[in-house]
Amino acid sequence: MSGVLMIQGAGSNVGKSMLVAGLCRAARRRGISVAPFKPQNMSNNAAVTVDGGEIGRAQALQALAAGREPITDMNPVLLKPETDIGAQVVVQGKRVATVKARDYAALMPQLLASVLESFDRLRTSAELVLVEGAGSPAEVNLRRGDIANMGFAQAARVPVVLVGDIDRGGVIAQLVGTQAVLDPDDASLLKGFLINKFRGDVSLFDDGYALIEQRTGWRGFGVAPWYSDAHRLPAEDALDIEGLSGDGEVKIVCLGLSRIANFDDLDPLKLHPGVSVRMLRAGDAIPGDADLVIIPGSKSTRGDLAFLRAQGWDVDLMAHHRRGGRVLGLCGGYQMLGKTVRDPDGVEGPPGETPGLGLLDVETVMSPDKRLERVDGRHLDSGTAISGYEIHIGRTDGPDRARPFAEIGGVREGAQTSDGRVVGTYLHGVFSEDAFRNVFLEAFGAPPATASYSETVDQTLDALADHLEAHLDVEGLLALAARSL
């Protein structure tokens, strides 16, 4: 059995995922066999695992930091929002249901067995398991049936360190207030705290740090300053994507859909020299000087077609196309580019049919079967080798499929117009391949990248570990985990 430590947050987006990734890398560099674990995640940015399932992309990054292939046991419950009140439920990598938020509470106790099963399997394969919570344990109204925070910690008897985000203000109240509202049994599992995202002179918070220790009785494990290179790592939440990345002359615009999914395609692009990537928000217009407009993946293709039209982006896209601009549709974006999207069985919502944008002569029919697969193939126009993954429902066909984007295992994939200015593909992750990305962006006038994207991510994880080692008591955190044996 392995040592275990759980990192919980005093709120959402306090940096738990980044901290776990950095601690995974720090443990790995010590020669410790380490694995990440998140009982329940809510994200439409998923990764396809080596065992043929899907998990949150943050756990895939943490697995990379730990030097492991991502597997479904690292994130046994994944919620993928499809509407404001409902989400797809993925258990141990496979979709099991789509439920409304109010119904999910009743389902949670049934899911705890799967969570603990995955956790126990993971513990047998590693000397250390670093667990990431979700949201905040202070949401005590959700404590009954909880599997993400204290519900899991109690069931697995795991020590917890609480993270406060000082950048958003009120960090003393975040931490002291969390202790105040917790049930005594839950509070007994909290063994310490740390402060994240500090800007400026850390010593200015010495009195506040001492006050938290005094009021809570917890051990402080340090104050981590703002990590300025975080943008070099894949983002888990679309809200984490800055409005503009890079200042190059090649201008790429991505539509910020309401149910955007698997937007990790943007990560290599925003680090490429000579390229600027802008994520449009609701109400923004597509700029007239855009070279490429990307319609990204979506968890609800027909719903996001309506959202796209509500922003006037359909009109902007037609104007962009008339000016000679290029359009790339990825997964759900590929489906939107066609003439029609049909969902006869109501897989993504009410049964029905929605007109597409009509920029590609293809049609899509939704079906309950989801394709989850890592793939290797060849980009047909350039002959460049590509690797990526597919994660989608629906099948797309039509005349423009005669001009495919790629060939995968001898099968043609994707579609494009005769002039090549509008392209659609189900493949995610292909821009992580340096050779293909260089060839693709060369057509827009961008210079080739001088650094490998994968090496950049790996070096950034090393730098993140260095950052945490310099400012946190990493040895103390690892010792706390060891005591959980």
TANORRA-V815722 format. One record per backbone hydrogen bond with DSSP energy under -0.5 kcal/mol. CO is the residue of the C=O (numbers start at 0). NH is the residue of the N-H. E is the energy in kcal/mol with one decimal. If there is no record, write none. Layout:
# TANORRA-V815722
{{CO/NH/E} {CO/NH/E}}
This chain:
# TANORRA-V815722
{{2/128/-2.5} {4/130/-3.0} {5/7/-0.7} {5/160/-2.6} {6/132/-2.8} {7/162/-2.4} {8/136/-0.7} {10/13/-0.6} {14/18/-2.3} {15/19/-2.7} {16/20/-2.2} {17/21/-2.6} {18/22/-2.5} {19/23/-2.5} {20/24/-2.1} {21/25/-2.3} {22/26/-2.6} {23/27/-2.4} {24/28/-2.2} {25/29/-0.7} {26/29/-0.8} {26/31/-2.2} {27/30/-1.9} {31/33/-0.7} {32/126/-1.7} {32/127/-1.9} {34/129/-2.2} {36/131/-2.7} {38/76/-1.2} {40/78/-3.1} {43/45/-1.0} {43/261/-1.2} {44/56/-2.6} {46/54/-2.0} {48/51/-1.7} {52/48/-2.3} {54/46/-3.1} {55/58/-0.8} {55/59/-1.2} {56/60/-2.1} {57/61/-2.2} {58/62/-2.2} {59/63/-2.0} {60/64/-2.4} {61/65/-1.8} {62/66/-0.6} {62/67/-2.9} {63/66/-1.1} {69/49/-2.1} {70/73/-1.7} {71/74/-1.7} {72/75/-0.5} {73/37/-2.5} {75/91/-3.4} {76/40/-2.4} {77/79/-0.5} {77/89/-2.8} {78/42/-2.0} {78/80/-0.6} {79/87/-2.7} {84/100/-2.9} {85/81/-2.1} {85/82/-1.9} {86/98/-2.4} {87/79/-2.6} {87/89/-0.6} {88/90/-0.5} {88/95/-3.0} {88/96/-1.2} {89/77/-2.7} {89/91/-0.5} {90/93/-1.8} {93/90/-3.0} {96/88/-3.6} {98/86/-2.6} {99/102/-0.9} {99/103/-1.6} {100/104/-0.9} {102/105/-0.6} {102/106/-0.9} {103/106/-0.6} {103/107/-1.7} {104/108/-0.5} {106/109/-0.9} {106/110/-1.0} {107/110/-1.0} {107/111/-1.0} {110/114/-2.1} {111/115/-2.8} {112/116/-2.1} {113/117/-2.3} {114/118/-2.4} {115/119/-2.6} {116/120/-2.0} {117/121/-2.3} {118/122/-2.2} {119/123/-1.1} {121/124/-1.4} {122/125/-0.7} {126/2/-2.6} {127/34/-2.1} {128/4/-1.8} {128/130/-0.6} {129/36/-1.9} {130/6/-3.5} {135/138/-1.4} {137/139/-2.5} {138/141/-2.2} {139/142/-1.4} {142/145/-2.3} {148/152/-2.5} {149/153/-2.6} {150/154/-1.8} {151/155/-2.7} {152/156/-1.1} {152/157/-1.9} {158/5/-2.4} {159/190/-3.0} {159/191/-0.9} {160/7/-2.4} {161/193/-2.0} {162/9/-2.9} {163/165/-0.8} {163/195/-2.9} {164/167/-0.6} {165/168/-1.0} {169/173/-2.2} {170/174/-2.1} {171/175/-2.7} {172/176/-2.0} {173/177/-1.2} {174/178/-1.8} {175/179/-1.8} {176/180/-1.5} {177/181/-1.2} {182/186/-2.9} {183/187/-1.6} {185/188/-1.7} {186/189/-1.2} {188/159/-2.6} {188/190/-0.7} {190/218/-1.1} {191/161/-2.5} {192/220/-2.9} {193/163/-2.2} {194/223/-3.3} {195/165/-2.0} {195/166/-0.5} {197/225/-3.0} {199/201/-0.7} {200/203/-1.7} {201/204/-2.2} {202/205/-1.8} {204/208/-2.8} {205/209/-2.4} {206/210/-2.1} {207/211/-2.1} {208/212/-2.1} {209/213/-2.4} {210/214/-3.0} {211/215/-2.2} {212/216/-2.3} {218/192/-2.1} {220/472/-2.5} {221/194/-2.3} {222/224/-0.6} {223/197/-2.0} {225/227/-0.9} {226/229/-1.5} {228/231/-2.0} {229/232/-1.9} {236/239/-2.0} {237/240/-1.3} {239/241/-0.5} {242/278/-1.3} {244/276/-2.9} {248/250/-0.7} {249/251/-0.6} {249/275/-2.8} {250/290/-2.5} {250/291/-1.7} {251/277/-2.6} {252/293/-3.4} {253/255/-0.5} {253/279/-3.0} {254/256/-1.9} {256/259/-1.2} {258/298/-2.6} {260/296/-0.7} {261/264/-0.8} {262/265/-2.0} {263/266/-1.0} {263/267/-0.6} {264/268/-0.6} {265/269/-2.4} {266/270/-0.7} {268/271/-1.2} {271/274/-1.3} {273/249/-2.2} {274/247/-0.6} {275/251/-3.0} {276/244/-2.7} {277/253/-2.9} {277/279/-0.7} {279/255/-1.1} {280/283/-2.4} {284/286/-0.5} {286/289/-1.4} {290/325/-1.9} {291/252/-2.8} {291/293/-0.5} {292/294/-0.5} {292/327/-2.6} {293/254/-2.1} {293/295/-0.7} {294/329/-2.7} {296/260/-2.0} {299/303/-2.8} {300/304/-1.7} {301/305/-1.7} {302/306/-1.8} {303/307/-2.9} {304/308/-2.1} {305/309/-2.0} {306/310/-1.3} {307/312/-1.8} {307/313/-0.5} {308/311/-1.3} {311/315/-1.9} {312/316/-2.8} {313/317/-1.8} {314/318/-1.9} {315/319/-2.7} {316/320/-2.7} {317/321/-2.2} {318/322/-1.7} {319/324/-2.5} {320/323/-1.5} {325/292/-2.2} {326/422/-2.4} {327/294/-2.7} {327/329/-0.5} {328/330/-0.6} {328/424/-2.2} {329/332/-2.4} {330/334/-2.0} {331/335/-2.0} {332/336/-1.3} {333/337/-0.6} {334/337/-1.0} {335/356/-3.1} {336/358/-1.2} {336/359/-2.5} {337/357/-2.6} {338/355/-2.6} {339/363/-2.4} {340/353/-2.5} {341/365/-3.2} {342/345/-1.2} {342/351/-1.4} {351/342/-3.1} {353/340/-2.5} {359/361/-1.7} {360/399/-1.7} {361/338/-3.2} {361/339/-0.6} {362/396/-2.3} {363/341/-3.0} {364/394/-2.1} {368/393/-0.6} {369/371/-0.6} {370/391/-1.7} {372/389/-3.0} {374/387/-2.4} {375/408/-0.5} {376/385/-2.1} {377/379/-0.6} {377/406/-2.2} {378/382/-2.6} {383/378/-3.3} {385/376/-2.8} {387/374/-2.5} {388/427/-2.8} {389/372/-2.1} {391/370/-3.4} {394/364/-2.2} {396/362/-2.8} {397/400/-2.1} {398/401/-2.0} {399/402/-1.5} {399/415/-1.4} {404/379/-1.4} {404/380/-0.5} {405/412/-3.1} {406/377/-1.9} {406/408/-0.5} {407/410/-1.8} {410/407/-3.2} {412/404/-2.0} {412/405/-2.4} {414/423/-2.9} {416/419/-1.4} {420/326/-2.7} {421/416/-2.0} {422/328/-3.0} {423/414/-2.4} {424/330/-3.4} {427/388/-2.0} {428/431/-1.4} {429/432/-1.4} {431/433/-0.7} {432/436/-2.6} {433/437/-2.5} {434/438/-2.0} {435/439/-3.0} {436/440/-2.6} {437/441/-1.6} {438/442/-0.9} {439/442/-0.6} {440/443/-1.4} {440/445/-2.1} {441/444/-1.3} {451/455/-2.2} {452/456/-2.3} {453/457/-2.3} {454/458/-2.8} {455/459/-2.1} {456/460/-2.1} {457/461/-1.9} {458/462/-2.3} {459/463/-2.3} {460/464/-2.3} {461/465/-2.3} {462/466/-2.3} {463/467/-2.3} {464/468/-2.7} {465/469/-2.0} {466/470/-1.0} {467/471/-3.0} {470/222/-0.8} {471/473/-1.7} {472/476/-2.0} {473/477/-2.5} {474/478/-2.2} {475/479/-2.1} {476/480/-2.0} {477/481/-2.1} {478/482/-1.5} {480/3/-1.4} {480/483/-1.6} {481/484/-1.6}}
